[in-house]
Amino acid sequence: MGDGKGSEKYRNFSIAFLKEAKEDTDAAEILLSNKKYSRSMAASQQCVEKSIKAILEMEKVFVAEHDLSTFFLKFIHNNKEYSNFKKENEELLEILDYFEGEWKKSRYPREEKGKVVTTIEMYKEEDAVEAYDKSTRCYELTKIILKKKFNLDMK
């Protein structure tokens, strides 16, 4: 790993995750404008997940999980090297908490009060708007951290 190729690989994965996150937030916006609220929720959740994974990759941490609060706390939020990003980290943690479990909830039917409900029935416009706003904020905060800490710039 002394040749720097290992670090370059993580940097490339970070950029790839960020590109995918942007694609997800664009999809969430299109789905929202077409009143596909549950699908917009799912795309917003994916944007958040991939944005956070972009930061984790720069710490050489790959996570296959969907809920990332624990990993974010351990490797980013509580990491002294991120002390300059206290405000951003607090906001990112709140966003992660908001999306906890959404990867499953926004994709699959479930039972509520003895009745099977679809994701289409579960989400309303205001849910999708709030999720979209939080996901775009997460994406922007991630870009700020990656630019300032790692000089990783996304156009």
C-alpha positions in Angstrom: 0.0 0.0 0.0 3.0 2.2 0.1 2.6 3.1 -3.5 -0.6 5.1 -2.8 -2.8 2.9 -5.0 -4.8 1.9 -2.0 -5.7 5.4 -1.0 -6.5 6.3 -4.6 -8.9 3.4 -4.8 -10.8 4.7 -1.7 -10.8 8.2 -3.3 -12.2 6.8 -6.5 -14.9 5.0 -4.6 -15.7 8.1 -2.7 -16.2 10.0 -5.9 -18.3 7.2 -7.3 -20.6 7.2 -4.3 -21.0 10.9 -4.6 -21.9 10.7 -8.3 -24.4 8.0 -7.4 -25.8 10.2 -4.6 -26.3 13.1 -7.0 -28.1 10.7 -9.4 -30.4 9.6 -6.6 -31.3 13.1 -5.5 -32.0 14.0 -9.2 -34.3 10.9 -9.4 -36.0 11.9 -6.1 -36.8 15.3 -7.5 -38.3 13.8 -10.8 -40.3 11.2 -8.8 -41.5 13.9 -6.4 -42.7 16.1 -9.3 -44.5 13.1 -10.7 -46.3 12.4 -7.4 -44.4 9.1 -6.9 -43.9 9.8 -3.2 -42.8 6.4 -2.0 -40.3 6.1 -4.8 -39.0 9.6 -4.2 -38.5 8.7 -0.5 -36.5 5.6 -1.5 -34.3 7.7 -3.8 -33.8 10.3 -1.1 -32.8 7.6 1.3 -30.3 6.3 -1.2 -28.8 9.7 -1.7 -28.2 10.0 2.0 -26.7 6.5 2.3 -24.3 7.0 -0.6 -23.3 10.5 0.5 -22.3 9.2 3.9 -20.5 6.2 2.4 -18.5 8.7 0.3 -17.1 10.2 3.5 -16.6 6.7 5.1 -14.6 5.6 2.0 -12.2 8.4 2.6 -11.6 6.9 6.0 -11.0 3.6 4.3 -14.2 2.2 5.7 -16.5 0.2 3.5 -20.0 -0.5 5.0 -22.5 -2.8 3.4 -25.3 -1.7 5.8 -28.1 0.7 4.9 -28.5 2.4 8.3 -25.3 4.3 8.9 -25.7 6.2 12.2 -23.5 3.9 14.2 -20.7 3.9 11.6 -21.0 7.7 11.2 -20.7 8.2 14.9 -17.7 5.9 15.3 -15.6 7.0 12.3 -16.6 10.6 11.6 -18.7 12.3 14.3 -16.4 11.2 17.2 -13.2 11.4 15.2 -11.0 14.3 16.4 -9.9 14.9 12.8 -13.4 16.1 12.1 -13.6 18.7 14.9 -13.7 21.5 12.4 -17.0 20.1 11.0 -18.9 19.9 14.3 -21.9 21.8 12.9 -22.0 19.8 9.7 -21.6 16.5 11.6 -24.5 17.3 14.0 -26.8 18.1 11.1 -25.7 14.9 9.2 -26.4 12.8 12.3 -29.9 14.3 12.5 -30.5 13.4 8.9 -29.2 9.9 9.4 -31.5 9.5 12.3 -34.4 10.7 10.2 -33.7 8.1 7.6 -33.1 5.2 10.0 -35.0 2.2 8.7 -36.3 4.0 5.6 -34.3 1.8 3.2 -36.8 -1.0 4.1 -39.9 1.0 4.9 -39.9 3.0 1.6 -39.5 -0.2 -0.5 -41.6 -3.0 0.8 -45.3 -3.5 1.9 -45.8 -4.2 5.5 -48.5 -4.9 8.0 -50.0 -2.1 10.1 -52.9 -2.7 12.5 -53.6 -6.0 11.0 -53.8 -4.7 7.4 -51.2 -5.0 4.7 -50.3 -1.6 3.3 -48.1 -0.6 0.3 -45.5 2.0 0.2 -47.8 4.0 -2.0 -50.3 4.2 0.8 -47.7 5.1 3.5 -46.2 8.3 2.0 -47.8 11.6 1.3 -46.3 14.6 -0.6 -45.1 16.4 2.6 -43.2 13.2 3.5 -41.4 13.1 0.2 -40.7 16.9 0.2 -39.1 16.7 3.7 -37.0 13.7 2.7 -35.9 15.3 -0.5 -34.9 18.5 1.3 -32.9 16.5 3.9 -31.2 14.4 1.2 -30.1 17.4 -0.8 -28.8 19.0 2.4 -26.9 15.8 3.2 -25.4 15.8 -0.3 -24.3 19.4 0.0 -22.8 19.0 3.5 -20.9 15.9 2.3 -19.4 17.8 -0.6 -18.3 20.6 1.8 -16.6 18.1 4.1 -14.9 16.2 1.3 -13.7 19.4 -0.3 -12.3 21.0 2.8 -10.8 17.9 4.4 -9.7 15.9 1.4 -9.6 18.5 -1.4 -12.1 16.3 -3.2 -14.2 18.5 -5.5 -17.3 17.5 -7.3 -18.5 19.8 -10.0 
